Amino acid sequence: MSLKEAKRGVIGIPRVLNMYENYPFWFGFFTRLGFRVELSPLSSRAIYEAGMDTIPSETLCYPAKLVHGHIAHLVHKGIKTIFYPCLPYEQKEIEGADDHYNCPIVTSYPEIIRNNMDILRDGNILFLSPFLPYNDEGRLVQRLFEEFKNFGVTQEEIAAAVGRGREEALKVKEDLQRKGEETLQYLERTGTTGVVLAGKPYHLDPEVNHRIDDMITDLGMAVLSVNAICHSGRIERPLIFIDQWMYQSRLYAAAALVAASDNLELVQLNSFGCGLDAIALEQVREILKKSRKIHTAVKIDEMSKRGIFKIRLRSLKAAVQERKTPPAFLQADQAGKAELPAGETAKKHKILLYQLSPFHDQFFEAAFKSSGYDLEVLSAVPGEDRDIADEGLKYVNNDACYPAVLIIGQCVKALRAGRYDPDNTSVAVYHTGGMCRATNYIGFMKKGLAAAGFANIPVIPFSPTALDGDQALKMTPALLRKFVMSLVYGDLLMQVLHKVRPYEKDKGAANRLYEKWVERCKGSVGNGGEAEFARNIYGIVRDFDSLAIRGITKPRVGVVGEIFVKYHPLGNNNIVQILEDSGVEIIVPGIMNYLLYNAYDSDFKYKKLAWSKQKLLADKTVMGLLEYYRKDMKKALRSSRRFQAPPELTEMAAAAGEILSLGNQAGEGWFLTGEMLEQIKSGVNNIVCVQPFACLANQITGKGMIKELKRRYPKANIIPVDYDAGASEVNQLNRIKLMLAVAFENA
């Protein structure tokens, strides 16, 4: 559309990430509304360098880093309105897939752009980045009308434009599939080998894939994209991993077609730092190996590796040519085939649960044992159990996130010790759901146990708030009550101990008082009595409030971040002890608000996406239950001399919502930004933000928000620290020491 015809002006769209998937829809949508669409050019090194100085994290994938340059190009071109929406879901296409999420980076990267590119603010750019329910047409029409009504657009016009957009998207999809079918027929007719270049839609960007498609065709092999042929693939389910991301669902379908075709091979592109690709690599490998297909994986980043790529591709071609006989069928992988115990059978099993938080785990164990389950929470001691990570790396893709490496290493190490009967032992794994890769810890655990020789040990998904009779660990109302009490005891004891221990007059007095109350609270959890529970809450606060302390003041340092690394001493290299030994007071927020955050998210989903009212009401019930059991804790802390009650979640949400959308719900999501804001507003300017290396969710709401937090609060002293099996402890300590130097200077 020409400028003269564009009655509503110009809309700029960056040629990045999911726009490689959704651009046909948005082009049709905006053109029908009377906008001229300006698309940024193909990526290049120059585009990358144009936005390099605004990238908040070096561990982001290259496709994400390129976004900054594309936005800069649009601004420099004079575009005053840029549209780059946040889409948590794609349309569901693959039958049998567990869900249809986008990855956290694809979903929320516009938030990084809005909070890190000053050029948008300085240039008075209208940057439109709403969270939209792309998967639900009715709700999409409503939401787009809400976002564009200021342009003088009617809801009827929006509905017609959405219809046009769907038509455009369908035409492109059908064209791709038609060409894919033609190519498959050509391969069958000529005996030519075809290579499925398997990746995400944005891996088609020549700057991202380093023109690997040209290298393949130069070797005399045809190239097909995932979107061109995935509709012809038939996946054998269940898969080892939870099939929750739409781009990966298509990839699995394409791999299934390759496995069933004599003249197709697969080259899988995976981005440096992408934990989701680590899961997809393992699943695709499992699909291909049943037919003895070669799994060629190529890791891509901003560094050109064309020479290495050519070697890998030549090796693939040579292997294909040497294949003399039809592929023999291999025995299917036994990972995850063990039968889950249920009901009374589960109670006869020894159930191993990996460590999450030492403060809370001891009470979780007491809650389950008193309910008839022989559950044992495994413990790990920093310094003594460093081999756990080495054990985990034997069975987990090293690009998977650090918590997965540790929990599998911990369970395998325990089973190898010989203290448990493999025929009467199960392993429980917290089941989180959502778009975070933690949802697939279950698949990693199944695969890891099988590879370690424990394929017969069942892996039990455990969701604490799911009152589901089909779960092996049945969360009855009585057990749920004990579990919530455990959360409150853990949160409270962690808070009062961290507050008092740095100032105690009698060294060790705080720990002794803590141990006394731990034993008393274990018994209370087992009994499940609410009166005793309330008495203990007030007793804990009273005793720690009266413990003799020195009249000095120390700098305060908050520790926030990914839930496992934040609480697990092995996951964070014992950061609490490191900080306390350095002479500061530690503030670690409790787990309860994290659970409340997960339930509270339904409010945004219902208002802005396509969430049902039934799910909203269920989550409000969960919130009410959690708040009911911590009401005495909040009252006792407010009445104390030394302690503060935990913040109200609604207040945290309101504060975080001024910086980023509450639609950021992957992993810790907006809650992480909210925790940092809460610390700053309560006078804790020194913050360590901890996360596993390349944690996708925390790239957005942790590292990605630090610049804006420092802009708003100049005294904020925030450092991000990544933890990984291969991370340098020296580098971690040096970063922490730099933060501490500033903290003491400002004290």
N, C-alpha and C positions, 0 to 999 in steps of 0.2 A: 504494500500500500504506500502510495506517495505521501509526502508531507501535506500536500494540498488536500488529499482525500481524508487525511487523519483528523477527523473532527474532534477527537478527544486527546490529541497530542501523541507523544512518543513514549513508549515503555522500553527500557533497556533490560535485557535478560543475559546473564552470564552463561557462556557455553561450558558448563562444569557439572561434575557429579551427576545427580539424577536428572539434570536437564537433558542429558543424552538419552534418557528414557522418556521424559514428560514434555519435552519441547513441542512436539507436534500438537499436543493438547493445548498448551498455552498459546501457541501461535494462532490456532483456530479460534480460541476463546477471545483473545484480545483483538484480532482482526475483525471478528464479528461485532465487537463493541465499538469499533471505529478508532482503534489505536494503531499506530505504526510500530511494529516490533523491530527493535535494533538488537541483533545478536552479536556478542563479542566474537572476535576472530578465532581461528584454530589456535590451540596452545603452541607456544614456542619458548625457547630459552629466554627471549626478551620479555615475553609476558610474565614468566616466572620471576625474573629479576625486578620487574616493575612493582611487585608487591612484596618482595622478600622481607623488607624491613618491618613489616607489620605481622609476620607469622609468629604466634605466641609460643610455639613448641617445636623443637627440632625433631620430635618423634612422630609428628603427624605424617600420614601417607602423602605421597607426591600429588595425587589428584586433589587432595584438600589444599595443599600449599599453593597450587596453581590458582585457586579461587581468588586469592588476593590480587593477583595481577590482572585477572579478567575484570574485576570490579574497578580497579584503577584505570583500565583502558576505557571503560564506559564513562567514567567520570571525566577523564581527560578529553573524551570525544564531545563532551558538552551535554551528555544525557542527564537530565535533572530528576527523573523518576526511574528507579531500578526495582524490579520485581524479582524476588528470590525467596520463595516460600519454604516453610518447614513442613515436611510431610512425614509423619510417623509411619504411615502405612501406604503400601501400593495396593492396587486391586488384586484380589486373590484369584489366581489363575490355575495353579497346579492342584489337581484333585488329591486329597489325602495329606496335603501339607498342614503342619501344625498351626502355622500363623503366616502372616504376610507383612512383616515389619520391613522398614528400611533400617540400615545400620545407624547407630547413634551419630556418626559423623555426617552421613547423608541427611539425616533428619534435622540436625540442629546447627549445621555449620553457618547458616546465616547469623546466628547469635554471636559467633566468633567475629564475623565481619563487622557487625554493628558495634561491637565493643572494643575493637582493636584497630579499626581504620579511621583515623582522625579526618581523613579526606572527606568522609561522608558528612561529618559535622561541620567542618570548615567550609565545605562547598555548598552547604545548604541543600543537600540531596535528600529527596524523599525516598527513603529506603523501605520498601514494603516487604516484610518477612513474616507474615502471619502463619500460625499453625493451622493447617487445613485438613479436613477429613476426605482426602482424595479418593478413598475407597467407598464412600457412601454418597451417591449422586444427590439425593434429596438434601442431606445436610450440607453438602458442598455448595449447592445453590444458595442456601441460607447464609452460610459463612462468607461466601464471596460477595453477596449483596451487602452484608455488614461492613466488609472491608472497602467496597468501592462505591457505596452510596454517595460519598462526598464528591464523586466525579459526575453526579447527576444521572446515574444509571438506575433503571428500574429493576425490580426483581424479575419481571417478565423478560427483560433484555438479558439478564444474567442467565436465566434458565435456557434461553435460546443459544446464548454463547457457549454454555457448558455442553449443550447438545452438539454444536458445531465442533467443539474441541474433541469430544469423544469420536465424532466421525473422522476427523483428521488422524487421531491416534490409531483408530482401527484400520484406516487405509495404509498407514505406514506398517503396521503390524502384519497385515495381510500381504503386502508387497514383499516384506522380508521373508515370510513363510513360503510364499510362492517361489521366490528365488532359491530358498533353501531346498525345497522339494525338487526343483529343476536341477540343482547341483548334485543332489543325491542320485537322481536318475542318470545324470552324466557319469558319475563315478561308477555306478553299477554297470553302465553300458560299455565303458572304456577300460575298466579295471584300474583306474587311477586312484591313488591314495588321497583321501581328504583329511585335513587336520581341523578339528574344532578348536578354535582359539577361545578357550574357556576363561571367562572373567566377568566383571561387571560391565554394564553398558558404557561407563566412562573409560574403561580400558581400551575402547576403540580409538581414543584420542591418540594420534600418532606421536605426540610428545611424551605421552605416558608409556605407550608400549614400545617406543623406540623403533617403530616401523617393523616389528617382527613379522607382520603379515607378508611384507615384501620378501623377507628372508625365506619364508616358507615357500612362496610361489617360485622363487629363484631356484629352489631345489626340486621343482617339478611336481609339487603337491598343491592341491586346492585348499583354500581357506574358507571355513564356514564360521559364522558367529553363533553364539548360544541362542540368541533370540530367533535365528533363522530356522533352527531345527529342534528346539526343546519341545515343541508341541507334539513331535513324533516319538518322544521317549516315554517309556513306561517304567516307573520306578517300583522296584520290589520293596514293600514295606513290611515291618517297621524298619526304619534306619537306626543306626547306632546312636546318632545325634538327633536332637530335636530340630525339626525342619521349620525354622521360625522366620527366616528372612527371605523375601521374595526373590531377590537376585540369586541367592544360593539355591533356592528351590528349582529355578530354571536350570541352573548349572548341574544339579543332580539328575534332572530329566535328560539333559544333553549327554551326560556321562553314561546313563543307562542305554541311550541309543548307540553310543560308541561301543559299549560293551557287547551289544547285540549285532554289530555290523563288522563284517570282515574287512571292509575297505575304509574304515574310519579310525583315526587316532585322535588323541587329545593332548593339547598343550595348555596347562593351567597357569594363568597369570595371577600372581599374588603380590600385593603391595607390602613393602617394608612397613612394619609397625601395625599391621592389621590383624588383630586377634580373631576376627571373624573368618579371615582367610585361613588361619591355622585350623579352624574347625572344618571348613570346606575342603581343605587339602586332605585331611584324614578321611572324610566321608567319601570323596571322589576316589581316593586310592582303594577303599574297600569295595566300591562299586566295580571298578575296573579289574581288580585282581581276580574276581570270580571267573573272568574270561581270559586271564593271563595277558591282559592289555598293559602296555607300558604306560606308566604314569609319569609324564614329563612336567615338572613344575619349574617355573621361571619367576624369580623374585625381581621386582622392578622398583626403582626409586629414581631420584633426580640424576643419578650418575649413569651415563651411557655405558652399557655392557654388551655392545653388539657383537664383539668378538666371542665372548662367552656364550651368547645366545646361539651364534652360528655353530659352535662346537656341539652344543646340546641338540640342536636340530639335525645336524649331520648324523649324530649318533642315533637319533630316533629313526631317521630314514634307513640307516644301515641295518638296524635291528628289524625293521619291518621287512626289508628285502630278504633277510636271512630266515624269516619265519617260513618253514617248509610245510608244516602241517597245520591243520585247523586247530585253534586254541582248545586246549583241554579244559573241562570244567573243574574248577577247584572246589573243595569243600567250603561251604559258607563259613564266614568268621563266627566264632562262638561267643564273641563279646555280647553280653547282655542276654544270653539265652537261659541263664539260671532262673529257676522259678521263684517268684517272690513269695515269701511267707505271708500269711494273713491271719487275722484274728488271734485265736489262742496259740496257733503255731508260731506266730511272731513272738509271742511271749516266752516260748521255749528256746528261742534263738538268743545267742549273744549278739547284741547289736552294737557295732562300733560307730561312733560319731566323731568326726574330726574336730579338732580344737578350733574355736572361733575367738572367744574372749575368756581368759582365765577367771575374771571376776564373775562372769555369768554361767560358764559351763558347769561349774560345781553344783549350782542350783538346778540346772536343767537335768543333770544326772539324777539328783535326788528326787525330782518330780517324776521322772519316768520309772525309777526303781520302786517308788511307793505306789505306782499304778500297775505294777506287775511285769514291767519290761526289764529285761536284764541288759540295760543300756550302759555302755562305758564310753565316756568322753576321753579320747586319747590326749595326752599332754605332750608338750614339747618344751624343752628348756634351752634358751639361747646359749650358745657356747658348747653345749653337750650334744645337741641334736642337729648340728649343721649338715650332717649327711642325709637328712631328709630331702633336701633340695636335690642332691645328687641322685638319690633313689628315684625321685619323681621324674627327673629329666630322662631317665631310661625309658619311660613309658608315655611321656607327654610331649607333643610337638613343642619345640623350644620357643615357638612364637605364640604359644598359648599364654594366658596371663599367669603371673607368678602364683596367685592363690591356688590355681589348679595344680601346678607343679608341687606345691607344698602339701595339699590335702591328699593327693594320690601317693606322694612319697611317704607321708605319715602312715597311711593305711597299709601300704605294701610292706613297709618296715615292720609294723606291728604284726602283720600276718606271718612274715618270714621268721619272726622271733620264736615261733612255735608255741606260744602261750594259748592259742585259740584253735578249736576244732573246726577245720574248714567246712565240714559237713553240717555244722550247727552254728554258723556265724553269718551274719549279714552286715552290710555296710550302709549306713544312712547318709544321705546327702541332702542338704537344704535345697529345696526347689523354689527358686525365686520368681520365675516367669519374666515376661517383659523382653525388651530387645537387647538387653545386656548379654554378653557372652557367658556370664555366670549361669544362665539357664542351662547351658550345656555341660556343666561340671558333671552331671549325671552320665552323659555319654563318654566323657573323658575317663571317668572312674570305671565304667564298665569295660572300656577298651584297655585301660591300664591294668586292671586286675586280671583280665584274660591274658594279656601279654606276659604278666608276671607269673602265670601258672595257677591263677585262682579264678578260672572262668566259672566254677561251680558256685561261687559266692554271690548271692543276690545283692543287688544295689537297690536300696529303698529310697524313693523320693519322699522328702519330708517337708510339708508346708505347715508351719506352726498354727496358722489361723484357719486352716481348711478343716471344717467339721465334716469329713468325708469317710463314710463307712467303707469305701473301696480301698482306702490307704492301708498299707501294711502296718504303719504306725497310726492307729486310729486315735484321732484327737477328740476324745470325749469332752463334754463340758467340764467334768471334774479335773481332767488332766490339763485342759486349756487354762483353767483357773490357776492351777499350780504353776504352769508355764509362765503366765503373766506375772504372778508373784515373784518368780525367779528373776524376771526382767527387772522388776522394781528393786529387789534386793541388790542385784548386781549393779544397776545404775547408781543407787544410793551409796553403797559401800565404796565404789570406785571414786565417786565425787568427794566424799568426806575424807577418805584416805589421802587422795592427791592434794587436798586443800591443807591438811594438818601436818602430814609427814615432813615437809620441808622445814617446818618451824618447831618441831618437838624439842622440849628441853631434855628429856630422857631418851637417848637414841634407842630406837627399837620399840618405844612405847606404842606408837601408832600401829605398827604391824602386829604387836601382841593384842591390842584391842580389836583390830580387824579380825584376827584369827578366832578370837573368842566369839565375836558376833557371827562369823561364818558358820561355826558349828551349831550355834543356836538357830540360825536361819535355815540351815539344812533340815533340821528337825521340823521347823515350822512349815517349810514347803511340803514335806512328807505328810504332815497332818492336814494341810490345806485349810486350816481354820482362819477365818477372817479376823476374829477378835485378837488372836495371838499375833497375826500378821501386823495389825495396826499398832499393837503395843510395842512390837519390835522396831517398827519404823521410828516411833517417837523415842524409843530407848537408844537407838543408834545415833540419832541426831543429838540427843542429850549428852551421851558419853563423849562423842567426838567434839562437841561444843565446849566441854569442860576440861578436855585434856590439856595439860600444862604445855604452853608454847612460849617461844622467845618473842620478845617485842621488836621484831625486825620486819622489814619489808623486802621482798625479792621481786625481780621482774617476773611477770606472768607470761607464759607461752601456751598458746592453744595448739592442739593437734587435731586436725580434721582430715577427711579424705575418704578413700574407698573403704568400705566397712571391714573387710578382712584385714587389710594392711594396717588400718587404724588401731585395731584392738589386739591383733595377734603379735606377741613379742618376737616370734621368729620371723614373721612377715615384715616387721619394721625394724629389725636388728636391735630390738630392745630400746626403742627411742625414749621411752619414759625414764628408764634408768640413766641413759646418757644425759638427758636434759636435767634431771634432778641432781645428778652428780656435778653438773656444771653450775649449780647454784640458783636454779629458777624454780618457780611453782608451775605445775602442769595443770591445764584444763583440758580434759577429754570429754566431749559431750556423750551422753548416754545413748543406748540403743533404742529406748522407747520412742523417742521422737522420730527416729528413722522409720519405725513401723507405722507410726502415725502419718508420716509423709506418704508412705505407700498407699495408705487408705485414702488420705486427703486428695490424692491425685485424681480420684474419680470425679471430683467436682469440676475440674477443668475439662476432663474428657467428655463429661455430659454436656457442658455448656458450649464447648468449642469443637469437639470432634463428633464421634458417633457412638458414644457410650450409652448403655441402657439405664433407665431409671432404677431397674431392679438391682443392677450392680452398684449403682450409686448408694441406694438405701442400705445394701449389705455392708458396704464399706463404712458408712456412717455408723452402723451398729458396732462394727469393729472398733472404730474410734471411741465410741461411748464406753465400750468395755475397757479399753486400755486406760482411758482417763479416769474411770471409776476406781480402778485399782491403784492409781498413783495419786489420788486426791490427798490421802494422808501424808504422803511424802512431800508434796508441794506445800501443804499447810505447815508441817513440821519445819521444813527448811526456811519458809518465810518468817517463822517465829524465832529462828535461831539468831545468834550473834555473828556467826562466821560464814554462813552459807547462803547461797542464793537458790531459789527454786528454778527448775528448768524453764526455758522460755516457752511461751504459748506458740503452738505451731502456726496458728492463723497470723500472728504477728510476724513470724519468720517469713511466711509466704508473702505477706504484704510488702515487707522490706525487699525480699528477693525480686518480687515482681516489678520493682522500679528499675531493675538492671537487666533482667532477662525474662523471657516468657516462662510461665509455670507449665508450659507444654514440654519443657525439657525434663523428661521423666525416665530416661535410661539410667540404670544404676542409681547413683546418689542424686543425679539430676540437679534441679534447682535447689534442692535441700542443701547441697554442698556449698553453693554460693550463700545460701541463707545462714549456714553455720558460721561462715567467715564473717558475714555482716553482724551476726549476733555477738560474736567475740569482740569485734571492733567497737560496737556500740556499748558493750559492757566494760570497756576500758582495756581490753586485751588486744593490743595492737600487734603483738608478735605472734605469728602463726606459721606453723609448718603444715603444708598441704601434702599429704602422702598418698601415693597411688602406685599400683603395679606399672611397670614399664609399658608405655603405649596403651594405657587404659583409655578406650575410645570415649566413654561417657565423661570421664574427668578431664579429657583434653578440652572439652567444651566448657563445662561448668566449674572446673577447678583452674587449671592453667589459663584457660581462655578468658576468665573473668578477672584475673589479678590486675591487669593494666587498668581496667575501669575502676576497680576498688581503690587502687592507689591514687587514681585521679580524683576520686571523690573524698578519699580520706588520706591526705598526704603523710600522716604519721604511720600509716599501715606498713608493717615490716613483715612481708609475706614471702616465703620461699616454697617452691614446689620441690619435692624429693621423690624420685622414682626408685622403686625396689624391684629387683629381678635377680634370678639365680646368677647371672653374669655381671651384675652391677658392681661397680667399685665402691667398697665401703669407705675408702679414703675420700672419694669424691663426695659421698653422702655426708660424711663427718665435716668436711670442709665447708659445704653449703650450710650445714647447721651452725657451725662456728661463726660464719659470717653473719648469720641472722642474730646469733647470741651477742656478737660484738656490738651490733647496733642496739640490741635490747638493753645491754648494760650501759651503753652510752646515753640512752634516752631515759634511763631509770631515775 
